[in-house]
Amino acid sequence: MDERLLNRVREALVNVSPIVEKRMFGGVCFMVDDKLCICVNSHEMLCRINPDEFEAALEMDGVRPMEQRTRTAKGYVFVHEDVLGNKRDFDAWVNKALEYNKIAKASKKTK
């Protein structure tokens, strides 16, 4: 777990409410309004972004898709910490995830 990246995300989301931290995907995920928004694992930040921006995001340095077994999770991208070094780039990814969170659908609750 990259504690430095995790703390940067915590600081960026300090004024966001309601927010819950959950252990998922081998890291810590930040649920905003009961919807996955951002996760931090070893050296990457997983961002849930607008699926319409997914292909363009994959063209950027340090960005890869989230893959679950044989399928690509459209709208979910891992961003490597190497491209999150400056505040402007870091904030841009956090803001993309927060903006999409406003219109994203929540996952179905499992019983």
C-alpha positions in Angstrom: 0.0 0.0 0.0 1.3 3.4 -0.9 0.7 5.4 2.3 1.8 8.7 0.7 -0.7 8.3 -2.2 -3.4 7.2 0.2 -2.9 10.2 2.4 -2.9 12.5 -0.7 -6.3 11.1 -1.7 -7.6 11.5 1.9 -6.6 15.1 1.9 -8.1 15.8 -1.5 -11.4 14.3 -0.3 -11.5 15.8 3.2 -14.4 18.1 2.4 -16.4 15.5 0.4 -19.4 14.0 2.2 -20.7 11.4 2.6 -17.6 9.3 2.2 -16.6 5.9 3.5 -13.3 4.1 3.2 -13.5 0.4 2.4 -10.8 -2.3 1.8 -11.4 -3.6 -1.8 -9.3 -4.5 -4.8 -6.2 -5.0 -2.8 -6.3 -1.5 -1.4 -8.4 1.2 0.1 -11.4 2.5 -1.8 -13.3 5.7 -1.2 -17.0 5.4 -1.6 -18.8 8.7 -2.2 -22.6 8.6 -1.9 -22.3 4.8 -1.7 -20.6 4.7 -5.1 -17.0 3.6 -5.7 -15.1 6.8 -6.7 -11.3 6.3 -6.1 -9.2 3.5 -4.8 -5.5 3.4 -3.9 -3.4 0.2 -4.1 0.3 -0.4 -4.3 1.4 2.3 -6.6 -1.7 3.3 -8.5 -4.9 5.2 -8.0 -8.1 3.6 -9.5 -10.5 6.2 -10.8 -14.1 5.7 -11.8 -14.5 8.1 -14.7 -17.1 8.8 -17.3 -17.2 5.9 -19.7 -17.3 8.4 -22.6 -13.8 9.6 -21.5 -12.4 6.0 -21.1 -10.7 5.6 -24.5 -9.1 9.0 -24.4 -7.9 8.4 -20.8 -6.2 5.2 -22.0 -4.1 7.2 -24.5 -2.5 9.1 -21.6 0.9 8.1 -20.0 0.7 5.9 -16.9 -3.0 4.9 -17.5 -4.3 1.4 -17.9 -7.7 -0.2 -17.9 -9.1 -2.2 -15.0 -9.5 -5.7 -16.1 -11.6 -8.3 -14.4 -10.8 -11.8 -15.6 -11.4 -11.6 -19.3 -13.4 -8.3 -19.4 -12.3 -4.7 -19.3 -14.2 -2.5 -16.9 -15.1 0.5 -19.0 -15.0 3.7 -17.0 -12.4 2.4 -14.5 -8.7 3.3 -15.0 -5.6 2.8 -13.0 -3.3 5.8 -12.9 0.3 5.1 -11.9 1.7 7.3 -9.2 4.6 8.3 -11.5 2.2 10.5 -13.5 0.5 11.9 -10.3 3.6 13.7 -9.1 2.4 17.3 -9.5 -0.7 18.7 -7.9 -2.4 19.8 -11.1 -2.3 16.3 -12.6 -3.3 14.6 -9.3 -6.2 17.1 -8.9 -7.3 16.5 -12.5 -7.8 12.8 -11.9 -9.5 13.3 -8.5 -11.9 15.8 -10.1 -12.7 13.5 -13.0 -13.7 10.8 -10.5 -15.7 13.2 -8.4 -17.5 14.7 -11.4 -18.5 11.4 -12.7 -19.6 10.2 -9.2 -22.4 12.9 -9.3 -24.1 11.0 -12.2 -22.8 7.5 -11.7 -25.2 4.8 -10.7 -24.6 2.9 -7.4 -23.8 -0.8 -7.5 -26.6 -3.1 -6.6 -26.4 -4.1 -2.9 -25.7 -7.7 -2.2 -27.8 -9.3 0.5 
